[in-house]
Amino acid sequence: MKRSLLQTVRNQKLLLLFLVPGLIAVIVFNYFPMVGILMAFEDYQPKLGFFGSPLAGLTHFETFLTDAKFYRAVRNTLAISILYLLFGFPAPIILALMIDSVNRNSFKRVTQTITYLPHFVSWVVVASLVYRLLDLEYGAVNKLIELIGIEPRPFFRQPQSFWAILTTTWILKEVGWGSIIYLAAISAIDPEQHSAAMIDGAGEFRRLLHITLPGITPTIILMLILSLGTLVKVNFDAAFNLQNALILETAEVIDTYVYRTGVRLGRYSYAAAIGFVQSVISFALVYGGIRLSRRYSDYAII
Amino acid sequence: MIADQQLAERRSIRLSRGDRIYSVFNHLFLVFALLIVLYPLVYIISSSFSSVKAVLSGHVWLWPVDLSLDGYRAVINYSKTWIGYANTLVYTVAGTGINVVLTILAAYPLSRRDMAGRGFIMFLMTFTLLFHGGLIPTYVLIQKLGIMNTRWAMLLPSAMAVWNVIITRTYYQSYVPSELLEAAKIDGANDFSFVWRVVIPLSGAITAVNVLFYAVGHWNSYFPALLYLHDQNLFPLQLFLRQVLIINDIDTDMMQDLDAALIDEGRLGLMELIKFAIIIVASVPVLCIYPFVQKHFIKGVMIGSLKG
């Protein structure tokens, strides 16, 4: 056994060499930081480094567990995640079903091209646009609601609007791109089923309910399980660019809180502790989800 | 897309009343969605071509008011635009180059079923998709590596994305038949020349997908720059964009040619004017090539999700 392994390695010297740059990249930038998690258990000081800083045990964990701002961030994160599950998750599915119901290929193509577009624009641009559109004086949205007779609102100065703004913006930006997977799943459904149903007299809508929807249910369940892992996270770019100092009450999420306390305020160990807990929970959720998906469907996804 | 035959079938069946209502609602809703997505784009373009006064007074809502190129002139005169563009180009070209090379180099050996340690290395890589050290440890690592405030901080940390390696590997496994490898070996070729002469030419599609995904990622990237760069001469365009658009900060010292008219409107006016034009200037490259390469992106997503 040992000799043949050595033989194989010698034969594949070049192949292994190919892997070296990639492996180095992965090890340095993915695994080294894992070692850095040590920071969470120390009173990290830059001059003393990872291995020289005094140990602090679970002090920082205790600190954030009694920090009101931390709980605020958790509450906001969970609220936004729930809004995502309720609205952000179904949106691409609905869009995909609607696009599929269109019988004209040209309209289909146009719709797809236009809805995929926002995915490629950066969040910096999108956020500044949203600010503009929701502006109290110049914003198109406020002008519109003025027309209906409702008083214009300073959307970005009142904390209660943030969750809705973030969710809606996220949906408009990503719904098109997110629908690709479902469109692919829809196209994988056997057309024979549709033909048979049509012969039996089933119209568009009934076919949608009884053939298309059941046909993509496995995909939906899979995607749902995978998104479980994102419950404790919120798209950093979205939240970060849409935030401002006035609405931090509802706009601070765990990821931005870690950024603010760690990078901005320099509380490295504290922020690292929070980040660590978040990573662990996220891992547990995703891993649990993968195991669940294996039990549910016939094919493993990873 | 629906195949022609299916299309014909669907059309030939007479729609019931319920179906017709459904179809009408469906189309209406889609058109509505399209308008909502398109409107902001139209708004930016119109505002960028309007005059300072029109923009400041909020008159612009759909079409340009008071056609003027002031905005674009201001952007062109703003040194940061060019510094940012140059840097973004460097990061995008160099970054994507590094990315694609590393991805191909990693994906090929992993696609070979006889590769020693294949399972272990795959595990090593996919594990990083599930768990990572977090923002702070990575930040400190960059400090320790001494690449803080250098271009390397923009190019190295994201040198290879595991997701791309996975889809590339899947592609090689499906589309590079092992018979070709055997034939090449008989001819005396080594792995390098095989990759160079056979694998790469055969896998144009997936290479295109990789190039596009990585390139767009680099083009829109601002966060690593925000974290790791302090020297403004290294800033990518998106970071200057963030300064102007979100933090509302404009450096009038960087204005080379302040028009008398613009000076009148003052800093506020200048800033509003620049905002729209600079969005267009920064997004134009991506938006322009987007329609042409759209199907490659979609293919990439499909390969990644269905087979990977």
Chai-1 contact restraints between the chains, C-beta under 6 A:
chainA,res_idxA,chainB,res_idxB,connection_type,confidence,min_distance_angstrom,max_distance_angstrom,comment,restraint_id
A,T8,B,A116,contact,1.0,0.0,6.0,A-B,restraint_1
A,V9,B,A116,contact,1.0,0.0,6.0,A-B,restraint_2
A,Q12,B,A116,contact,1.0,0.0,6.0,A-B,restraint_3
A,L14,B,D191,contact,1.0,0.0,6.0,A-B,restraint_4
A,L15,B,P109,contact,1.0,0.0,6.0,A-B,restraint_5
A,L15,B,D191,contact,1.0,0.0,6.0,A-B,restraint_6
A,F18,B,L105,contact,1.0,0.0,6.0,A-B,restraint_7
A,F18,B,P109,contact,1.0,0.0,6.0,A-B,restraint_8
A,L19,B,A106,contact,1.0,0.0,6.0,A-B,restraint_9
A,L19,B,P109,contact,1.0,0.0,6.0,A-B,restraint_10
A,P21,B,L102,contact,1.0,0.0,6.0,A-B,restraint_11
A,G22,B,L102,contact,1.0,0.0,6.0,A-B,restraint_12
A,G22,B,A106,contact,1.0,0.0,6.0,A-B,restraint_13
A,G22,B,M160,contact,1.0,0.0,6.0,A-B,restraint_14
A,A25,B,A159,contact,1.0,0.0,6.0,A-B,restraint_15
A,A25,B,M160,contact,1.0,0.0,6.0,A-B,restraint_16
A,V26,B,M125,contact,1.0,0.0,6.0,A-B,restraint_17
A,F29,B,P157,contact,1.0,0.0,6.0,A-B,restraint_18
A,N30,B,T128,contact,1.0,0.0,6.0,A-B,restraint_19
A,F32,B,L141,contact,1.0,0.0,6.0,A-B,restraint_20
A,P33,B,G133,contact,1.0,0.0,6.0,A-B,restraint_21
A,P33,B,P137,contact,1.0,0.0,6.0,A-B,restraint_22
A,P33,B,T138,contact,1.0,0.0,6.0,A-B,restraint_23
A,P33,B,L141,contact,1.0,0.0,6.0,A-B,restraint_24
A,M34,B,G133,contact,1.0,0.0,6.0,A-B,restraint_25
A,G36,B,G133,contact,1.0,0.0,6.0,A-B,restraint_26
A,G36,B,P137,contact,1.0,0.0,6.0,A-B,restraint_27
A,G36,B,V140,contact,1.0,0.0,6.0,A-B,restraint_28
A,G36,B,L141,contact,1.0,0.0,6.0,A-B,restraint_29
A,I37,B,G133,contact,1.0,0.0,6.0,A-B,restraint_30
A,I37,B,P137,contact,1.0,0.0,6.0,A-B,restraint_31
A,M98,B,N26,contact,1.0,0.0,6.0,A-B,restraint_32
A,M98,B,L30,contact,1.0,0.0,6.0,A-B,restraint_33
A,S101,B,N26,contact,1.0,0.0,6.0,A-B,restraint_34
A,N103,B,R10,contact,1.0,0.0,6.0,A-B,restraint_35
A,N105,B,M1,contact,1.0,0.0,6.0,A-B,restraint_36
A,T111,B,L30,contact,1.0,0.0,6.0,A-B,restraint_37
A,I114,B,L34,contact,1.0,0.0,6.0,A-B,restraint_38
A,I114,B,V37,contact,1.0,0.0,6.0,A-B,restraint_39
A,T115,B,V37,contact,1.0,0.0,6.0,A-B,restraint_40
A,F120,B,V216,contact,1.0,0.0,6.0,A-B,restraint_41
A,F120,B,V286,contact,1.0,0.0,6.0,A-B,restraint_42
A,F120,B,Y290,contact,1.0,0.0,6.0,A-B,restraint_43
A,V121,B,S283,contact,1.0,0.0,6.0,A-B,restraint_44
A,S122,B,N220,contact,1.0,0.0,6.0,A-B,restraint_45
A,S122,B,Q238,contact,1.0,0.0,6.0,A-B,restraint_46
A,V124,B,Y222,contact,1.0,0.0,6.0,A-B,restraint_47
A,V124,B,Q238,contact,1.0,0.0,6.0,A-B,restraint_48
A,V124,B,L241,contact,1.0,0.0,6.0,A-B,restraint_49
A,V124,B,R242,contact,1.0,0.0,6.0,A-B,restraint_50
A,V125,B,I279,contact,1.0,0.0,6.0,A-B,restraint_51
A,S128,B,L245,contact,1.0,0.0,6.0,A-B,restraint_52
A,S128,B,I246,contact,1.0,0.0,6.0,A-B,restraint_53
A,L129,B,P40,contact,1.0,0.0,6.0,A-B,restraint_54
A,E137,B,G58,contact,1.0,0.0,6.0,A-B,restraint_55
A,Y138,B,G58,contact,1.0,0.0,6.0,A-B,restraint_56
A,A140,B,W61,contact,1.0,0.0,6.0,A-B,restraint_57
A,I180,B,I298,contact,1.0,0.0,6.0,A-B,restraint_58
A,I180,B,V301,contact,1.0,0.0,6.0,A-B,restraint_59
A,I181,B,S305,contact,1.0,0.0,6.0,A-B,restraint_60
A,A184,B,M302,contact,1.0,0.0,6.0,A-B,restraint_61
A,P191,B,Q6,contact,1.0,0.0,6.0,A-B,restraint_62
A,M198,B,I13,contact,1.0,0.0,6.0,A-B,restraint_63
A,G203,B,S16,contact,1.0,0.0,6.0,A-B,restraint_64
A,G203,B,D19,contact,1.0,0.0,6.0,A-B,restraint_65
A,E204,B,D19,contact,1.0,0.0,6.0,A-B,restraint_66
A,E204,B,Y22,contact,1.0,0.0,6.0,A-B,restraint_67
A,F205,B,Y22,contact,1.0,0.0,6.0,A-B,restraint_68
A,V258,B,L135,contact,1.0,0.0,6.0,A-B,restraint_69
A,G262,B,I136,contact,1.0,0.0,6.0,A-B,restraint_70
A,Y268,B,I136,contact,1.0,0.0,6.0,A-B,restraint_71
A,A271,B,I136,contact,1.0,0.0,6.0,A-B,restraint_72
A,A272,B,I136,contact,1.0,0.0,6.0,A-B,restraint_73
A,G275,B,G134,contact,1.0,0.0,6.0,A-B,restraint_74
A,G275,B,L135,contact,1.0,0.0,6.0,A-B,restraint_75
A,G275,B,I136,contact,1.0,0.0,6.0,A-B,restraint_76
A,S279,B,F131,contact,1.0,0.0,6.0,A-B,restraint_77
A,S279,B,G134,contact,1.0,0.0,6.0,A-B,restraint_78
A,F283,B,L130,contact,1.0,0.0,6.0,A-B,restraint_79
A,F283,B,F131,contact,1.0,0.0,6.0,A-B,restraint_80
A,V286,B,L130,contact,1.0,0.0,6.0,A-B,restraint_81
